[in-house]
Amino acid sequence: MSINKVQSAHIRENLPDLHRSLIDIVSEMNRPERDEQMLAAAGLSLERALFPLLVLVERLGPIGVVDLASRVGRDYTTVSRQVARLDELGLVTRRAGTTDRRVREAIITPQGRTATDAVDAARERMAQALFADWSRKDFDDLSRLLRMLADGLDGPEVAA
């Protein structure tokens, strides 16, 4: 039996467990209580629905509203209104796209960066507690393997 067939059989056998684990992780990360907990830990009073948008604009910006909506799984018009709200709050600003002037891009402002810095600090405190009992190797392996998974998911024709 070739190595590829052994790998394929092994993948087929273990894929349901991997899939359940991913669903558990995504479900836990998408709980509204998680965002509320993170906002409280960061000392921010921000509408919970705006929180993931602010973080994505900071991490990926400048980013168009259509791309942003796709990444959070929300309707374009809803995200457009929410980005307008972030703009009103002074956390992001919007401008015409650099490659396509018809596209409106969101960009983090200094005030928005201060907010996401507070979120990062809160996230680090929470992660320190979560991973306190992990070995360095386990943590490094998790980090490396998750990056490999994320990079692989970004490829063509990958189903979750």
PyMOL commands that place a pseudoatom at each C-alpha (Angstrom):
pseudoatom trace, name=CA, resn=MET, resi=1, chain=A, elem=C, hetatm=0, pos=[0.000, 0.000, 0.000]
pseudoatom trace, name=CA, resn=SER, resi=2, chain=A, elem=C, hetatm=0, pos=[1.413, 3.407, -0.909]
pseudoatom trace, name=CA, resn=ILE, resi=3, chain=A, elem=C, hetatm=0, pos=[2.058, 6.152, 1.622]
pseudoatom trace, name=CA, resn=ASN, resi=4, chain=A, elem=C, hetatm=0, pos=[-0.616, 8.356, 0.034]
pseudoatom trace, name=CA, resn=LYS, resi=5, chain=A, elem=C, hetatm=0, pos=[-3.282, 5.682, 0.464]
pseudoatom trace, name=CA, resn=VAL, resi=6, chain=A, elem=C, hetatm=0, pos=[-2.290, 5.187, 4.098]
pseudoatom trace, name=CA, resn=GLN, resi=7, chain=A, elem=C, hetatm=0, pos=[-2.457, 8.954, 4.586]
pseudoatom trace, name=CA, resn=SER, resi=8, chain=A, elem=C, hetatm=0, pos=[-5.827, 9.138, 2.840]
pseudoatom trace, name=CA, resn=ALA, resi=9, chain=A, elem=C, hetatm=0, pos=[-7.233, 6.326, 4.986]
pseudoatom trace, name=CA, resn=HIS, resi=10, chain=A, elem=C, hetatm=0, pos=[-5.833, 7.952, 8.117]
pseudoatom trace, name=CA, resn=ILE, resi=11, chain=A, elem=C, hetatm=0, pos=[-7.313, 11.319, 7.143]
pseudoatom trace, name=CA, resn=ARG, resi=12, chain=A, elem=C, hetatm=0, pos=[-10.679, 9.734, 6.340]
pseudoatom trace, name=CA, resn=GLU, resi=13, chain=A, elem=C, hetatm=0, pos=[-10.675, 7.913, 9.680]
pseudoatom trace, name=CA, resn=ASN, resi=14, chain=A, elem=C, hetatm=0, pos=[-9.744, 10.943, 11.787]
pseudoatom trace, name=CA, resn=LEU, resi=15, chain=A, elem=C, hetatm=0, pos=[-11.474, 13.727, 9.856]
pseudoatom trace, name=CA, resn=PRO, resi=16, chain=A, elem=C, hetatm=0, pos=[-14.746, 13.512, 11.831]
pseudoatom trace, name=CA, resn=ASP, resi=17, chain=A, elem=C, hetatm=0, pos=[-12.863, 14.164, 15.090]
pseudoatom trace, name=CA, resn=LEU, resi=18, chain=A, elem=C, hetatm=0, pos=[-10.974, 17.064, 13.535]
pseudoatom trace, name=CA, resn=HIS, resi=19, chain=A, elem=C, hetatm=0, pos=[-14.197, 18.507, 12.133]
pseudoatom trace, name=CA, resn=ARG, resi=20, chain=A, elem=C, hetatm=0, pos=[-15.949, 18.236, 15.523]
pseudoatom trace, name=CA, resn=SER, resi=21, chain=A, elem=C, hetatm=0, pos=[-12.992, 19.962, 17.183]
pseudoatom trace, name=CA, resn=LEU, resi=22, chain=A, elem=C, hetatm=0, pos=[-13.084, 22.807, 14.661]
pseudoatom trace, name=CA, resn=ILE, resi=23, chain=A, elem=C, hetatm=0, pos=[-16.842, 23.211, 15.109]
pseudoatom trace, name=CA, resn=ASP, resi=24, chain=A, elem=C, hetatm=0, pos=[-16.388, 23.271, 18.889]
pseudoatom trace, name=CA, resn=ILE, resi=25, chain=A, elem=C, hetatm=0, pos=[-13.655, 25.923, 18.623]
pseudoatom trace, name=CA, resn=VAL, resi=26, chain=A, elem=C, hetatm=0, pos=[-15.549, 28.116, 16.153]
pseudoatom trace, name=CA, resn=SER, resi=27, chain=A, elem=C, hetatm=0, pos=[-18.772, 27.778, 18.160]
pseudoatom trace, name=CA, resn=GLU, resi=28, chain=A, elem=C, hetatm=0, pos=[-17.005, 28.749, 21.372]
pseudoatom trace, name=CA, resn=MET, resi=29, chain=A, elem=C, hetatm=0, pos=[-15.219, 31.682, 19.728]
pseudoatom trace, name=CA, resn=ASN, resi=30, chain=A, elem=C, hetatm=0, pos=[-18.488, 32.940, 18.204]
pseudoatom trace, name=CA, resn=ARG, resi=31, chain=A, elem=C, hetatm=0, pos=[-20.396, 33.046, 21.497]
pseudoatom trace, name=CA, resn=PRO, resi=32, chain=A, elem=C, hetatm=0, pos=[-21.629, 36.591, 22.189]
pseudoatom trace, name=CA, resn=GLU, resi=33, chain=A, elem=C, hetatm=0, pos=[-20.494, 36.188, 25.788]
pseudoatom trace, name=CA, resn=ARG, resi=34, chain=A, elem=C, hetatm=0, pos=[-16.895, 35.813, 24.555]
pseudoatom trace, name=CA, resn=ASP, resi=35, chain=A, elem=C, hetatm=0, pos=[-16.972, 39.196, 22.832]
pseudoatom trace, name=CA, resn=GLU, resi=36, chain=A, elem=C, hetatm=0, pos=[-18.631, 40.798, 25.860]
pseudoatom trace, name=CA, resn=GLN, resi=37, chain=A, elem=C, hetatm=0, pos=[-15.988, 39.252, 28.129]
pseudoatom trace, name=CA, resn=MET, resi=38, chain=A, elem=C, hetatm=0, pos=[-13.192, 40.491, 25.861]
pseudoatom trace, name=CA, resn=LEU, resi=39, chain=A, elem=C, hetatm=0, pos=[-14.647, 44.009, 25.670]
pseudoatom trace, name=CA, resn=ALA, resi=40, chain=A, elem=C, hetatm=0, pos=[-15.036, 44.153, 29.458]
pseudoatom trace, name=CA, resn=ALA, resi=41, chain=A, elem=C, hetatm=0, pos=[-11.488, 42.856, 29.993]
pseudoatom trace, name=CA, resn=ALA, resi=42, chain=A, elem=C, hetatm=0, pos=[-10.221, 45.528, 27.576]
pseudoatom trace, name=CA, resn=GLY, resi=43, chain=A, elem=C, hetatm=0, pos=[-12.217, 48.243, 29.352]
pseudoatom trace, name=CA, resn=LEU, resi=44, chain=A, elem=C, hetatm=0, pos=[-14.142, 49.126, 26.194]
pseudoatom trace, name=CA, resn=SER, resi=45, chain=A, elem=C, hetatm=0, pos=[-17.776, 50.096, 25.912]
pseudoatom trace, name=CA, resn=LEU, resi=46, chain=A, elem=C, hetatm=0, pos=[-18.446, 49.172, 22.314]
pseudoatom trace, name=CA, resn=GLU, resi=47, chain=A, elem=C, hetatm=0, pos=[-21.464, 47.530, 20.746]
pseudoatom trace, name=CA, resn=ARG, resi=48, chain=A, elem=C, hetatm=0, pos=[-20.680, 43.829, 20.600]
pseudoatom trace, name=CA, resn=ALA, resi=49, chain=A, elem=C, hetatm=0, pos=[-21.529, 43.577, 16.873]
pseudoatom trace, name=CA, resn=LEU, resi=50, chain=A, elem=C, hetatm=0, pos=[-18.894, 46.217, 16.071]
pseudoatom trace, name=CA, resn=PHE, resi=51, chain=A, elem=C, hetatm=0, pos=[-16.082, 44.489, 17.950]
pseudoatom trace, name=CA, resn=PRO, resi=52, chain=A, elem=C, hetatm=0, pos=[-15.055, 41.864, 15.338]
pseudoatom trace, name=CA, resn=LEU, resi=53, chain=A, elem=C, hetatm=0, pos=[-15.256, 44.451, 12.568]
pseudoatom trace, name=CA, resn=LEU, resi=54, chain=A, elem=C, hetatm=0, pos=[-12.947, 46.819, 14.408]
pseudoatom trace, name=CA, resn=VAL, resi=55, chain=A, elem=C, hetatm=0, pos=[-10.405, 44.046, 14.993]
pseudoatom trace, name=CA, resn=LEU, resi=56, chain=A, elem=C, hetatm=0, pos=[-10.505, 42.914, 11.345]
pseudoatom trace, name=CA, resn=VAL, resi=57, chain=A, elem=C, hetatm=0, pos=[-10.119, 46.462, 10.044]
pseudoatom trace, name=CA, resn=GLU, resi=58, chain=A, elem=C, hetatm=0, pos=[-7.056, 46.866, 12.272]
pseudoatom trace, name=CA, resn=ARG, resi=59, chain=A, elem=C, hetatm=0, pos=[-5.574, 43.487, 11.246]
pseudoatom trace, name=CA, resn=LEU, resi=60, chain=A, elem=C, hetatm=0, pos=[-6.438, 43.502, 7.533]
pseudoatom trace, name=CA, resn=GLY, resi=61, chain=A, elem=C, hetatm=0, pos=[-7.054, 47.142, 6.646]
pseudoatom trace, name=CA, resn=PRO, resi=62, chain=A, elem=C, hetatm=0, pos=[-7.413, 48.984, 4.538]
pseudoatom trace, name=CA, resn=ILE, resi=63, chain=A, elem=C, hetatm=0, pos=[-10.265, 46.623, 3.698]
pseudoatom trace, name=CA, resn=GLY, resi=64, chain=A, elem=C, hetatm=0, pos=[-13.352, 47.002, 1.558]
pseudoatom trace, name=CA, resn=VAL, resi=65, chain=A, elem=C, hetatm=0, pos=[-16.769, 46.548, 3.113]
pseudoatom trace, name=CA, resn=VAL, resi=66, chain=A, elem=C, hetatm=0, pos=[-17.663, 43.667, 0.770]
pseudoatom trace, name=CA, resn=ASP, resi=67, chain=A, elem=C, hetatm=0, pos=[-14.523, 41.765, 1.800]
pseudoatom trace, name=CA, resn=LEU, resi=68, chain=A, elem=C, hetatm=0, pos=[-15.172, 42.567, 5.447]
pseudoatom trace, name=CA, resn=ALA, resi=69, chain=A, elem=C, hetatm=0, pos=[-18.783, 41.350, 5.189]
pseudoatom trace, name=CA, resn=SER, resi=70, chain=A, elem=C, hetatm=0, pos=[-17.629, 38.124, 3.575]
pseudoatom trace, name=CA, resn=ARG, resi=71, chain=A, elem=C, hetatm=0, pos=[-15.089, 37.487, 6.342]
pseudoatom trace, name=CA, resn=VAL, resi=72, chain=A, elem=C, hetatm=0, pos=[-17.647, 37.909, 9.142]
pseudoatom trace, name=CA, resn=GLY, resi=73, chain=A, elem=C, hetatm=0, pos=[-20.492, 36.148, 7.330]
pseudoatom trace, name=CA, resn=ARG, resi=74, chain=A, elem=C, hetatm=0, pos=[-22.841, 39.121, 7.386]
pseudoatom trace, name=CA, resn=ASP, resi=75, chain=A, elem=C, hetatm=0, pos=[-24.804, 40.979, 4.750]
pseudoatom trace, name=CA, resn=TYR, resi=76, chain=A, elem=C, hetatm=0, pos=[-22.948, 43.790, 2.975]
pseudoatom trace, name=CA, resn=THR, resi=77, chain=A, elem=C, hetatm=0, pos=[-25.566, 46.405, 3.867]
pseudoatom trace, name=CA, resn=THR, resi=78, chain=A, elem=C, hetatm=0, pos=[-25.446, 45.472, 7.564]
pseudoatom trace, name=CA, resn=VAL, resi=79, chain=A, elem=C, hetatm=0, pos=[-21.649, 45.660, 7.643]
pseudoatom trace, name=CA, resn=SER, resi=80, chain=A, elem=C, hetatm=0, pos=[-21.725, 48.945, 5.731]
pseudoatom trace, name=CA, resn=ARG, resi=81, chain=A, elem=C, hetatm=0, pos=[-23.976, 50.457, 8.435]
pseudoatom trace, name=CA, resn=GLN, resi=82, chain=A, elem=C, hetatm=0, pos=[-21.760, 49.021, 11.175]
pseudoatom trace, name=CA, resn=VAL, resi=83, chain=A, elem=C, hetatm=0, pos=[-18.597, 50.422, 9.571]
pseudoatom trace, name=CA, resn=ALA, resi=84, chain=A, elem=C, hetatm=0, pos=[-20.371, 53.793, 9.305]
pseudoatom trace, name=CA, resn=ARG, resi=85, chain=A, elem=C, hetatm=0, pos=[-21.029, 53.530, 13.051]
pseudoatom trace, name=CA, resn=LEU, resi=86, chain=A, elem=C, hetatm=0, pos=[-17.328, 52.772, 13.717]
pseudoatom trace, name=CA, resn=ASP, resi=87, chain=A, elem=C, hetatm=0, pos=[-16.533, 55.849, 11.599]
pseudoatom trace, name=CA, resn=GLU, resi=88, chain=A, elem=C, hetatm=0, pos=[-18.945, 57.986, 13.672]
pseudoatom trace, name=CA, resn=LEU, resi=89, chain=A, elem=C, hetatm=0, pos=[-17.201, 56.746, 16.831]
pseudoatom trace, name=CA, resn=GLY, resi=90, chain=A, elem=C, hetatm=0, pos=[-13.830, 57.791, 15.382]
pseudoatom trace, name=CA, resn=LEU, resi=91, chain=A, elem=C, hetatm=0, pos=[-12.454, 54.238, 15.429]
pseudoatom trace, name=CA, resn=VAL, resi=92, chain=A, elem=C, hetatm=0, pos=[-12.142, 53.833, 11.663]
pseudoatom trace, name=CA, resn=THR, resi=93, chain=A, elem=C, hetatm=0, pos=[-12.212, 56.128, 8.696]
pseudoatom trace, name=CA, resn=ARG, resi=94, chain=A, elem=C, hetatm=0, pos=[-13.424, 55.364, 5.205]
pseudoatom trace, name=CA, resn=ARG, resi=95, chain=A, elem=C, hetatm=0, pos=[-11.842, 56.332, 1.914]
pseudoatom trace, name=CA, resn=ALA, resi=96, chain=A, elem=C, hetatm=0, pos=[-12.007, 55.491, -1.760]
pseudoatom trace, name=CA, resn=GLY, resi=97, chain=A, elem=C, hetatm=0, pos=[-10.063, 52.336, -2.603]
pseudoatom trace, name=CA, resn=THR, resi=98, chain=A, elem=C, hetatm=0, pos=[-6.483, 52.680, -3.748]
pseudoatom trace, name=CA, resn=THR, resi=99, chain=A, elem=C, hetatm=0, pos=[-6.899, 50.241, -6.656]
pseudoatom trace, name=CA, resn=ASP, resi=100, chain=A, elem=C, hetatm=0, pos=[-10.605, 50.803, -7.367]
pseudoatom trace, name=CA, resn=ARG, resi=101, chain=A, elem=C, hetatm=0, pos=[-11.951, 54.240, -6.466]
pseudoatom trace, name=CA, resn=ARG, resi=102, chain=A, elem=C, hetatm=0, pos=[-15.518, 52.859, -6.458]
pseudoatom trace, name=CA, resn=VAL, resi=103, chain=A, elem=C, hetatm=0, pos=[-14.692, 50.621, -3.480]
pseudoatom trace, name=CA, resn=ARG, resi=104, chain=A, elem=C, hetatm=0, pos=[-14.899, 52.192, -0.016]
pseudoatom trace, name=CA, resn=GLU, resi=105, chain=A, elem=C, hetatm=0, pos=[-12.126, 50.968, 2.264]
pseudoatom trace, name=CA, resn=ALA, resi=106, chain=A, elem=C, hetatm=0, pos=[-12.103, 51.094, 6.051]
pseudoatom trace, name=CA, resn=ILE, resi=107, chain=A, elem=C, hetatm=0, pos=[-8.878, 52.065, 7.824]
pseudoatom trace, name=CA, resn=ILE, resi=108, chain=A, elem=C, hetatm=0, pos=[-8.138, 52.053, 11.543]
pseudoatom trace, name=CA, resn=THR, resi=109, chain=A, elem=C, hetatm=0, pos=[-7.672, 55.445, 13.228]
pseudoatom trace, name=CA, resn=PRO, resi=110, chain=A, elem=C, hetatm=0, pos=[-5.271, 56.150, 16.100]
pseudoatom trace, name=CA, resn=GLN, resi=111, chain=A, elem=C, hetatm=0, pos=[-8.250, 55.961, 18.497]
pseudoatom trace, name=CA, resn=GLY, resi=112, chain=A, elem=C, hetatm=0, pos=[-9.242, 52.633, 16.938]
pseudoatom trace, name=CA, resn=ARG, resi=113, chain=A, elem=C, hetatm=0, pos=[-5.685, 51.339, 17.332]
pseudoatom trace, name=CA, resn=THR, resi=114, chain=A, elem=C, hetatm=0, pos=[-5.748, 52.288, 21.016]
pseudoatom trace, name=CA, resn=ALA, resi=115, chain=A, elem=C, hetatm=0, pos=[-8.941, 50.233, 21.364]
pseudoatom trace, name=CA, resn=THR, resi=116, chain=A, elem=C, hetatm=0, pos=[-7.482, 47.205, 19.563]
pseudoatom trace, name=CA, resn=ASP, resi=117, chain=A, elem=C, hetatm=0, pos=[-4.280, 47.500, 21.623]
pseudoatom trace, name=CA, resn=ALA, resi=118, chain=A, elem=C, hetatm=0, pos=[-6.467, 47.207, 24.749]
pseudoatom trace, name=CA, resn=VAL, resi=119, chain=A, elem=C, hetatm=0, pos=[-8.158, 44.145, 23.211]
pseudoatom trace, name=CA, resn=ASP, resi=120, chain=A, elem=C, hetatm=0, pos=[-4.756, 42.613, 22.439]
pseudoatom trace, name=CA, resn=ALA, resi=121, chain=A, elem=C, hetatm=0, pos=[-3.646, 43.117, 26.043]
pseudoatom trace, name=CA, resn=ALA, resi=122, chain=A, elem=C, hetatm=0, pos=[-6.870, 41.545, 27.333]
pseudoatom trace, name=CA, resn=ARG, resi=123, chain=A, elem=C, hetatm=0, pos=[-6.504, 38.655, 24.875]
pseudoatom trace, name=CA, resn=GLU, resi=124, chain=A, elem=C, hetatm=0, pos=[-2.942, 38.070, 26.065]
pseudoatom trace, name=CA, resn=ARG, resi=125, chain=A, elem=C, hetatm=0, pos=[-4.053, 37.955, 29.715]
pseudoatom trace, name=CA, resn=MET, resi=126, chain=A, elem=C, hetatm=0, pos=[-6.810, 35.476, 28.850]
pseudoatom trace, name=CA, resn=ALA, resi=127, chain=A, elem=C, hetatm=0, pos=[-4.421, 33.342, 26.765]
pseudoatom trace, name=CA, resn=GLN, resi=128, chain=A, elem=C, hetatm=0, pos=[-1.846, 33.299, 29.549]
pseudoatom trace, name=CA, resn=ALA, resi=129, chain=A, elem=C, hetatm=0, pos=[-4.473, 31.754, 31.819]
pseudoatom trace, name=CA, resn=LEU, resi=130, chain=A, elem=C, hetatm=0, pos=[-5.701, 29.307, 29.146]
pseudoatom trace, name=CA, resn=PHE, resi=131, chain=A, elem=C, hetatm=0, pos=[-2.237, 28.038, 28.230]
pseudoatom trace, name=CA, resn=ALA, resi=132, chain=A, elem=C, hetatm=0, pos=[-0.611, 28.246, 31.672]
pseudoatom trace, name=CA, resn=ASP, resi=133, chain=A, elem=C, hetatm=0, pos=[-0.383, 24.456, 32.032]
pseudoatom trace, name=CA, resn=TRP, resi=134, chain=A, elem=C, hetatm=0, pos=[0.727, 23.742, 28.468]
pseudoatom trace, name=CA, resn=SER, resi=135, chain=A, elem=C, hetatm=0, pos=[4.294, 22.829, 27.660]
pseudoatom trace, name=CA, resn=ARG, resi=136, chain=A, elem=C, hetatm=0, pos=[6.260, 25.145, 25.402]
pseudoatom trace, name=CA, resn=LYS, resi=137, chain=A, elem=C, hetatm=0, pos=[6.383, 22.391, 22.759]
pseudoatom trace, name=CA, resn=ASP, resi=138, chain=A, elem=C, hetatm=0, pos=[2.606, 21.825, 22.826]
pseudoatom trace, name=CA, resn=PHE, resi=139, chain=A, elem=C, hetatm=0, pos=[1.942, 25.550, 22.522]
pseudoatom trace, name=CA, resn=ASP, resi=140, chain=A, elem=C, hetatm=0, pos=[4.492, 25.952, 19.707]
pseudoatom trace, name=CA, resn=ASP, resi=141, chain=A, elem=C, hetatm=0, pos=[3.077, 22.899, 17.898]
pseudoatom trace, name=CA, resn=LEU, resi=142, chain=A, elem=C, hetatm=0, pos=[-0.459, 24.261, 18.188]
pseudoatom trace, name=CA, resn=SER, resi=143, chain=A, elem=C, hetatm=0, pos=[0.620, 27.638, 16.866]
pseudoatom trace, name=CA, resn=ARG, resi=144, chain=A, elem=C, hetatm=0, pos=[2.559, 26.136, 13.953]
pseudoatom trace, name=CA, resn=LEU, resi=145, chain=A, elem=C, hetatm=0, pos=[-0.189, 23.668, 13.011]
pseudoatom trace, name=CA, resn=LEU, resi=146, chain=A, elem=C, hetatm=0, pos=[-2.959, 26.255, 13.195]
pseudoatom trace, name=CA, resn=ARG, resi=147, chain=A, elem=C, hetatm=0, pos=[-0.941, 28.519, 10.882]
pseudoatom trace, name=CA, resn=MET, resi=148, chain=A, elem=C, hetatm=0, pos=[-0.508, 25.590, 8.494]
pseudoatom trace, name=CA, resn=LEU, resi=149, chain=A, elem=C, hetatm=0, pos=[-4.260, 24.909, 8.624]
pseudoatom trace, name=CA, resn=ALA, resi=150, chain=A, elem=C, hetatm=0, pos=[-5.137, 28.567, 8.075]
pseudoatom trace, name=CA, resn=ASP, resi=151, chain=A, elem=C, hetatm=0, pos=[-2.761, 28.798, 5.130]
pseudoatom trace, name=CA, resn=GLY, resi=152, chain=A, elem=C, hetatm=0, pos=[-4.213, 25.601, 3.664]
pseudoatom trace, name=CA, resn=LEU, resi=153, chain=A, elem=C, hetatm=0, pos=[-7.781, 26.843, 4.046]
pseudoatom trace, name=CA, resn=ASP, resi=154, chain=A, elem=C, hetatm=0, pos=[-6.847, 29.892, 2.022]
pseudoatom trace, name=CA, resn=GLY, resi=155, chain=A, elem=C, hetatm=0, pos=[-6.071, 27.628, -0.944]
pseudoatom trace, name=CA, resn=PRO, resi=156, chain=A, elem=C, hetatm=0, pos=[-8.428, 26.602, -3.745]
pseudoatom trace, name=CA, resn=GLU, resi=157, chain=A, elem=C, hetatm=0, pos=[-11.373, 24.241, -3.274]
pseudoatom trace, name=CA, resn=VAL, resi=158, chain=A, elem=C, hetatm=0, pos=[-11.130, 23.602, 0.444]
pseudoatom trace, name=CA, resn=ALA, resi=159, chain=A, elem=C, hetatm=0, pos=[-14.314, 22.702, 2.305]
pseudoatom trace, name=CA, resn=ALA, resi=160, chain=A, elem=C, hetatm=0, pos=[-14.627, 23.132, 6.066]
for i in range(1, 160): cmd.bond("trace and resi %d" % i, "trace and resi %d" % (i + 1))
show_as sticks, trace
zoom trace
